[in-house]
């Protein structure tokens, strides 16, 4: 549910809280969070992601598979490569929120 007045997700209902928890679990891994953050800038293929993040291609593929199974990324095949992109554009907002929380230095 979306609270139009304040623009926040209302998590008082158990189903919404459960869905939110599953989303957070999916991105709770450091590399998956980095992948989502990178894909916020646009689609990319596995070797490009591996090079950008400095992680072996096999590890990136494994984490992308998890994100795809959770419905957070989509694939499109083009020019003999499989490109990954965000399935939920609102993940950009989540990444900005996390970055904003970190930039606050943990202060209330």
C-alpha positions in Angstrom: 0.0 0.0 0.0 1.2 3.5 -0.7 0.4 6.3 1.7 0.0 9.2 -0.8 0.2 11.9 1.9 3.7 11.1 3.0 4.9 8.9 0.1 6.0 6.0 2.2 5.1 2.3 2.1 2.7 1.4 4.9 4.0 -1.8 6.5 1.3 -2.3 9.1 -0.3 -5.1 7.2 1.5 -8.5 7.5 1.4 -9.2 3.7 3.1 -5.9 2.8 5.7 -6.4 5.6 6.4 -10.0 4.4 6.9 -8.7 0.8 9.2 -6.0 2.0 11.2 -8.4 4.0 11.7 -10.7 1.0 12.9 -7.8 -1.1 15.3 -6.7 1.6 16.6 -10.3 2.0 17.2 -10.5 -1.8 19.5 -7.4 -1.7 21.0 -8.0 1.7 24.1 -9.7 0.2 26.9 -7.1 -0.4 27.5 -8.2 -4.0 23.8 -8.3 -4.9 23.4 -4.8 -3.5 26.4 -3.6 -5.6 24.9 -5.3 -8.7 21.5 -3.6 -8.1 23.3 -0.3 -7.5 25.3 -0.7 -10.8 22.2 -1.7 -12.7 20.5 1.5 -11.5 22.7 3.3 -14.1 21.6 1.0 -16.9 21.7 -2.5 -18.3 25.0 -4.4 -18.6 26.2 -7.9 -19.4 28.0 -10.3 -17.0 31.6 -9.7 -18.1 31.0 -5.9 -17.9 29.6 -6.2 -14.4 32.4 -8.5 -13.3 35.0 -6.1 -14.6 33.3 -3.0 -13.1 32.9 -4.7 -9.7 36.2 -6.5 -9.7 34.6 -9.9 -9.0 35.0 -13.2 -11.0 32.4 -13.7 -13.7 31.1 -17.0 -12.2 30.4 -15.2 -8.9 28.5 -12.4 -10.6 26.5 -14.9 -12.7 25.5 -16.8 -9.5 24.3 -13.6 -7.8 22.5 -12.4 -10.9 20.7 -15.7 -11.0 19.4 -15.1 -7.4 18.3 -11.6 -8.3 16.5 -12.9 -11.4 14.8 -15.7 -9.4 13.6 -13.1 -6.9 12.2 -11.0 -9.8 14.5 -8.1 -9.3 16.4 -8.2 -12.6 15.4 -9.1 -16.2 17.5 -10.4 -19.0 17.4 -9.5 -22.7 19.5 -11.2 -25.3 21.2 -8.9 -27.8 24.2 -9.1 -30.1 25.0 -12.6 -28.7 25.1 -11.4 -25.1 22.7 -11.5 -22.2 22.1 -8.1 -20.8 20.7 -7.6 -17.3 18.5 -4.7 -16.2 16.3 -3.8 -13.2 12.9 -5.4 -13.3 11.6 -3.0 -10.7 12.7 0.6 -11.5 11.7 1.6 -8.0 14.9 -0.2 -6.8 16.7 3.0 -7.8 14.8 4.8 -5.0 15.8 2.1 -2.5 19.4 2.4 -3.4 19.3 6.2 -3.0 17.7 5.7 0.4 20.4 3.3 1.5 23.1 5.6 0.2 21.4 8.5 2.0 21.3 6.6 5.3 25.0 5.8 4.9 25.9 9.4 4.2 24.1 10.5 7.4 26.8 8.6 9.3 24.3 6.7 11.3 23.0 9.8 13.1 19.3 9.9 13.9 
